[in-house]
């Protein structure tokens, strides 16, 4: 029996184009200015030190910026980069530069599931801060009250089964009672290997009835006991 739903964001609740065509370019364009302006702040300094540590080099500020921009170009899922992107996006949301995109069908069903007593959680490669910002600034208003918790790469890699076991332990719900929603096969494989139930969102293109996970075109097609 499903007691909780764990959902991805990009390609699942929200369009890939919003992240790739709006958020990423905004972070890339503002990264250098943000780092230079906020480097002395403890939260920013911590992420810059982690960037330096992960690079294995004693980078100066300019070199750190270059490293961060390189990671953006390479689409790396690296925690300090994600954290800094989240800080930059927060500025953008507050300035009204954009709103978080969420599919209408996702909003309807998340509200319905919440009202039915299901616990809702998010697991995304974007930082928890970025997740909360997206759901707090949508055209449907602030959706953050729908969710009981958020998880990012600090809990583990999304393509490793151990990450999903850690999440189940953290929320105190058996793996078999959690439904994971994603558009990425490797993430679904990991969740299934851990013991979660899975549904594969295919928002563009034809569904494959022989896929290793049940495929649906949108949240309207998701059903469970």
HELIX and SHEET records of a PDB file:
HELIX    1   1 UNK A   16  UNK A   18  1                                   3    
HELIX    2   2 UNK A   19  UNK A   23  3                                   5    
HELIX    3   3 UNK A   24  UNK A   38  1                                  15    
HELIX    4   4 UNK A   42  UNK A   55  1                                  14    
HELIX    5   5 UNK A   61  UNK A   73  1                                  13    
HELIX    6   6 UNK A   79  UNK A   95  1                                  17    
HELIX    7   7 UNK A  104  UNK A  115  1                                  12    
HELIX    8   8 UNK A  128  UNK A  136  1                                   9    
HELIX    9   9 UNK A  144  UNK A  146  5                                   3    
HELIX   10  10 UNK A  161  UNK A  171  1                                  11    
HELIX   11  11 UNK A  175  UNK A  177  5                                   3    
HELIX   12  12 UNK A  185  UNK A  194  1                                  10    
HELIX   13  13 UNK A  219  UNK A  221  5                                   3    
SHEET    1   A 6 UNK A 149  UNK A 151  0                                        
SHEET    2   A 6 UNK A 119  UNK A 123  1                                        
SHEET    3   A 6 UNK A   4  UNK A   7  1                                        
SHEET    4   A 6 UNK A 178  UNK A 182  1                                        
SHEET    5   A 6 UNK A 197  UNK A 201  1                                        
SHEET    6   A 6 UNK A 215  UNK A 216  1                                        
END                                                                             
